[in-house]
Amino acid sequence: MKLRGNCAHINIRCAQGFSKLSYQYRDWELAKECCAKALALAPNNAMANHVAGSIYERYDKDVERAKKHYQLAGEQGAYGAYMDLFRLKYSEVNLNYLSEYHYV
């Protein structure tokens, strides 16, 4: 990152890497920082929005913000982001259904 710190691609790859390391080495704060920088440099980057969605979902537990970024990434051609968006929406519907009938 020192060599190409102003490159959106490098920042998003670092964010993805820091968020997927094994537990003892994972650094969510650094991943969020790299992701925020990548989004500032390239707000319409599909990969940056997809990674941002996963960070918001898994680390911040901010489902609405995650869905927003998954939607943006999907609209830019990242079909895996659409699958993540579908998974979130599907789990919300099922959780509401199960809680309505007292299964949860």
N, C-alpha and C positions, 0 to 999 in steps of 0.2 A: 504494500500500500504506500510505502514511502516513495517508490519509484513512479507510480502512476496513480496517486491518490485522487486525482480529479477525473478519473475514468469511471463512468457509471458501470461498465461491464466488470471491471476488477472489483469494485465495491460490492456489487451484488453477488459475485462469486464468493467473495470473502464472507459476506453475511450468511450465505447459504452454508458455507463450510463451517463457520463458527456455531451455527445452530444445529448442525448434524454430527458434530464430534461426539465421542463417547462422553458419558455423563461427567466424568472427572475433569475433562478438558473443555466441555461446552461453555461458551461465554455468550449468554443471551444479550447482555448489555452491549457488547462489542458488535454482535450481529445486528442489533437494532440501530446502532450508530452507523454502521456501514450501509444498512438498508435505507435509512433516512437520507444519507448523503447521495446514494444512487438515485433515489426518487427525486431529490432536489436537482440532480444533474439531468435526469431523463424521466420526467413524470409519466410519460406514456410508454415506458418500457414494459413489455409483457412479463419478462422474467422478474423484474424488480417488483412489480405489483403482485405477482404470484408468491414470491418469497415474503413480501410484506404481509400478505394475507396469512401465510402459515405462521409467521412470527406473532402477529396479533392474536391468532387463534390459540396457539400453543403456549406462548409465554405470558401475554397480557390477558388472556381469556376474554378478549373483546370480540365477540362473535359478529357484531354488526359491522365493525370496522374491517374485520377479516372478509366478510361477505362482499363489502364494497370493493376491496382490492382484488378478490377473486373474480368479481364481475368485470372489472376493468381489464384484467389480464386475459380473461376469456374473450372479450370483445376484440382484443388485439391478436388473437390467434392461439393463445395458450390453452388448448383444450383440456389439459390436465387441471387447470384452474377451474374450468367449468365443472369438472368432476368433483373437485373439493367443495365448490359452492353447492352442488347437488347433495353431496354427503351431509353438509351442515344443515341444509334445509330439510332433508329427509329425517335427520336425527331430531330436529326440533319438532316436526310433525309427529313422529312416533313418540317422543317424550310427552308431548301434550296429550296424545291419545291415551297413553298408558297411565298418566297421572289423573286423567279424567275418570278412569275406571279403577283407580286406587291400586294399580299394580306396581307403582314406584314408591 
